């Protein structure tokens, strides 16, 4: 893939220069606004490498680095058993605009004649439609075609294979974007796959953000929860900048109440015991101090609140 970067005459401090070997201070500061302020330096360096290698602009949302809490198996030495806990996993993903920019750039460099057809959607009644009009259901498949030098590269994306889900009430349900705009999400998956067929060598390793399902090799869950952007510290960026400072207290964004699965409550109890917080009065005081409201039992905690407490304990910060 060409290392050509989209450099315009009205450049700013956020434009990645071809001579750079790492993000500048101004670029790192801007990345804080994209929700990766807690990422380790190694992940940030890898993100820079991918942005420069692909020539995609992270500040135009063509390429992303996203943090997701993922369940993994861990050995509980104290209880002599294997438990589950949430850990933060960062992945580098490409937006659909990044696919389009890259595809047309490759065609321009190679002198290829490019045309596109679609997207098209298919429901249970059969036949391909160029618009999805049923707001009460999702399409079963979407199709997109990239025509390169007269040769069609067609790709069909099946809803059952691409839909992103999370666990709720012991079943898998579509996440907010797939529940709200299933036709749009599925069409992007089909389009990205068509570009990969047309230019397989150049798109190798690029992951579409709307299609990714994070499955760790040792994960106990086939889905993961994307963590909303929030100011929980800037350790990764400050390390990259070579500075240290105490994080300022901030207010957590409001989150929808999601009932916590029993497995999450078990992981919370294990984490509290491991931190030396054994009696309920002490546990309650600690939990209330973290979530900011009163509770009478752990069952009142949401999945998001439990995840925040587990992250806090896992980061090695002292219990309050």
N, C-alpha and C positions, 0 to 999 in steps of 0.2 A: 504494500500500500504506500502511496506517496506520502511524504512528510509535509507536503504543502499545507500551509496554514492560511486561514482566511484573514489576511491583513488588509485593512482598508486605509484610505488616506486619512480618515478622521479617527486615528487610533487613540486608545486610552491606556492607562496603566494596567488594565485588565487583559489586554491583548498579549497572548503568549508569544514572545520573540523566539525566532529559530535558534538563537544563541543561548537561550536559557537552559539551565540544567536542573532547576527546581522552581517552585512557586516563589514569587517575590513577596515581600511583606504586604504590599497592597492587595495582591491576589489572595493571600492567606486570610487577610482580614475580610475580604468579600466572601470567602468560602464559609465563614462563620454564619452568614445569612442564609446559606443553603442547607444548614442543619447538620454539618459534619464537624462541629467544633470539638467533639470528644474523640475523634478518630486518632489512633496512634500515628506517630510520625511515619512508620513504615507503610501504612495504608495510604497516607497522603502522598508519599513519594511515588508509590505505585500508580496512584490516580494521575499524578502529573505525567508519568511516563506514558500512560495510555492516552491521555488527552493530546500529548505532543505527537505520539506515534500515529494516531488516527487523524490528527488535524481538526478535531472537533472542539467546540467551544463550551466549556463547562458553565460559563456565565450566561450563555444563551440557551441553556438546558438541552444541549445536544447530547451531552454525556453526563452521567451522574455517578456519585458514590453514595450508596444508601446503606444505612445501618438498620439491621433487623434483629430483634431478639429471637433467638432460636433455642429450642429445647435440646439439650444434650445429656447423655448419661455420665454421671460422675460417681466415684467411689466415696462413700461416707465412712471414713475410718472409725469414727466414734461409734456409729451404729452397726458397723461391719455389714453394710449392705450397699447396693447400687441404687442411687437416687437420680432424680432429674433436676436440672436447674436451667435457668435462662442465661444465655451468654450473648454478647453482642457480636454479630458477624457483619462485616462490611463487604459489599460487593460493588463492582463497577459495571454499570449498565448503560445502554445506549437508548436514547429517546428515538421515536419514529422520525423526527426531524433530522437527527443524526444519520439515520439510514438514508434518507432522501438526499441530504447534502453529499454524503459519501458516494452514493450511487451515481448521481449526476456528475460529480467531480471525476470519478473513474471513467465514465463514458467520455467526458471532455478530453481527458488525458490520452485515452486510447483511440479517440476519433470514432467511437461507436455511435450509431444511430439508435436512440432510445425512445420508446413509447410505452405507455402504461394503459392497462385496461382494468377497470374495477374501481372500488370493490363491489363484489356481488355477494348476496346472502341467500341461504337456503333454509327453509323451515321443514316441518313435518309433512307438508303437502307436496313437496317436491318442486323442482324447477329453481332456477337462479334469478333473483330479483336484484335490481340495481338500487333499491332503497328498501329499508326495513321499516314497516309501518305499524307493526303490532307492539304497542307499549306494554302489553300484559305478559309477554313471553320473550325468550331470547332465541336468536337463530341457532340452528344446530351446526352450521358451518359457514365459513366465509371464504371467498376466493379472490385472488389478485393475480394479475399477469404483468410481467415486465417483458417487453418485446425488445430484444437486442439484435440489431442488424437483421431484422425480419424473423428472427427465431423466438418463439414464445417460451417464456419460463414461467409456468403456472404453479401456484401453490394453494392448497386448500388447508385451512385451519379448522379443526374440529373443536367445538365448544367444550366438550367433555375432557379434552386433552390439554386445553390452555387455561381454562377458568381458574383464577386464583381464589382460594378459599381460606377460611379460618374455622376453628372449632367452636361451636356454640351448642349447648344442650346435647352434647355427645353426638353431634353430627356436623358435617362440613357444609358451610354456607358461603356464597360468593362474598368477596370483600366489597367495600362501598362502591368503588369504581365499576366493578363488574356487575354489581346489582343495579347501578344507576344507568350505565351506558354499555350494555353487553355487546350490541352490534358494533359500536365504535371500537371497543377494545379488541374484539375478535378480528375486525378488519385490519387493525394495525399489526396483529400477529401474522396474518396472511401476507400482508405487504412486505414485512420484514423478511419472511421466509422466501418470497419471490426474489427479492434483491440478493439474498444469499445464494440462490440457485444461479442467478445471472452472473455473479462475481464470487464464486465460492472461496477462492484463495484470499481475497481481500476482506471478506466479511467473517472469516474464520475467527472464532473466539469472541465475537461481539454478541452480547446478550441484550435482547429487547427488554426494557424495564417492565412493560405491561404484560410480558409473558412469563417472567421468571417465577419459579417455585423453588425456594431455598431448601435443599435437602442435604444436610451434612452427612458425611460418611458414617458418623456415629450418632446421628440425630434420632430421637424417638418420635419426632413429629414430621409429617410430610408437608406441613405448611409453617409459615413464620409470620410474625407480626411486625410490620414496618413501624418504626418508632417515629412519631411526629417530631418535627424540628423543635427543639427546646433548649434553653440555656442552662445546662447542667455543669458548666465549666468549659475551659478552653485548653485542656491539658495537651491535646495533640498538637494544636496549632502553636501554642506557646513553646512547646518543645522544638517544633520546627523553626521557630523564630529565635530560639536560644534565650527565652526570657521566662521568668517565673513570677507569679503573683497569686494572691489569695483570690478565689472566685467570689464574685459579688452575689448576694442573695437575690433570687429572682422568683417570679410567680409562675407556677406550672400552668400550662393551658388546660382548659376544661376538656375532659374526655367523656365520650359516651359510656354509660354504665354497662359493662359487660360482665355477666355472671362468671365468677371464677370457677374453673373445673376443680374437682376434688384433688387431682394430681398437683395443681398449683398450690392448694392449701397445704398439702403434704410437704411440698418443696419449701414453702414458707416456714413451716414448723421446724423442719430440719435445719434450715439456715439460721433461725433464731436460736435453736439449741446449740448449734455450732459456734454462734457468737457469744455464748454464755448467758443468754437471756432465757431463763428456764420457767419462771413462774408467770402466770397470766397477768397479775398486776403490772409486772415489769414489762411484759410483752405488750400489753395494752398501751402503756405510757409511751413506749418506743414507737409503736405503730401510729398512734394518734399524732405524735410529733412529726412523723414522716408524711402522713397523708393530709393532715390539716383539718380533720373533723373527728368527732367522737364516734366510737363504735362500742357495741356491747359484746360482740363475738367476731372471730376471724371470718365467719361466713358472710359478714356484711361487706367485706372487701371486694372490689371489682378486680378483674384480671389485670387491668392496667395498673391499679394501685399495688397489687402484689408484685408485678414485674418491676415497678419502681423501687420497692423495698428490697427485692432480691438484688437489683443492680447496685443499690446503695451498700448492702452488706458485702457483695462480691468485690466492690471497689476497695475494700479494706479500710473504709472510714470508720472511726469509733462510734459506737452506739451512744445515742444521747440519753 
